Amino acid sequence: MFRLLVVTTFLCSIPGLVTAQTAAEIVDQVDQLLRGRSSEASVRMEVVTEHWERSMEARIWSLGTEYSLIRIDAPAKDAGMATLKAGNDLWNYLPRVDRTIKLPASLMGASWMGSHFTNDDLVKESRIIEDYDIEITFEGSRDGNEVWEFTLTPKEETAVVWGRIVEQVRKRDMMPEWVRYYDDDGEVARTMVFTEFTMMGGRLVPARMVVIPADKPDESTTIIYDALAFDIGLEPSFFSLRNLRSQRN
């Protein structure tokens, strides 16, 4: 659901030496920042809409971009609900009725758990550098920080959700500060802001991410990482319908 270095420290410290290749490497590092080869996380999600607010606690397991399992732990009325992604398929488990549902294409645009993420966001997660051409469109100082701004344009042969993505990365530690997602008409659809940079799982990560839809600027979905571990030895077999229904993970 939610996104994340091959560039050497020496190269990154010299202005003007970032080539098209290393620009892609930096963006790829950020894309994998919260994921790694595999990961396990404990998170809180806070959703604010015009009419209501809700908070949830969840655990998330991931393996690359192909597999993820999200299990809700709180509030009690939602505990045990889970979402499994395996390739392009998405299933939900509803413990109250002990039912597993494979989501049809007609529901991919629906909100996931009432948040400002859609089911389609979960399914179409991929490695950014494989789907987008990447260029530096700003390099310099903003708000007292030396930053890069990258513009990502979809490659002609790929089918992606966004018409364009613009991302700002802080130079001194390669931390993302914000990402803007544009629709096919060139209008900003939503913005993701990263803050509270913290050491977790042996690496510096943004522990708080806020998603703000452009058409409803007073609404938001906030994800807060409480714990995060990387490269934990998960296998594809972990991401099964049996584990989707299990409460022991």
Protein Blocks (a to p, Z undefined) as FASTA:
>chain_A
ZZcdfbdfklmmpghiacfklmmmmmmmmmmmmnombdcdddddddddfkbccddddddd
dehjlbccdddfbdfklgoiacddehjbccdddfklopacdddfklmmpceehiabdfkl
mmmgccfklmpccddfbdcdeehiacddddddddfkbccfbfbdcddddfklopafbdcd
ddfkopafbdcddehiaceehiacdfbdcdddfklmmbccddddfbdcehehpafklmcf
klmmpckZZ
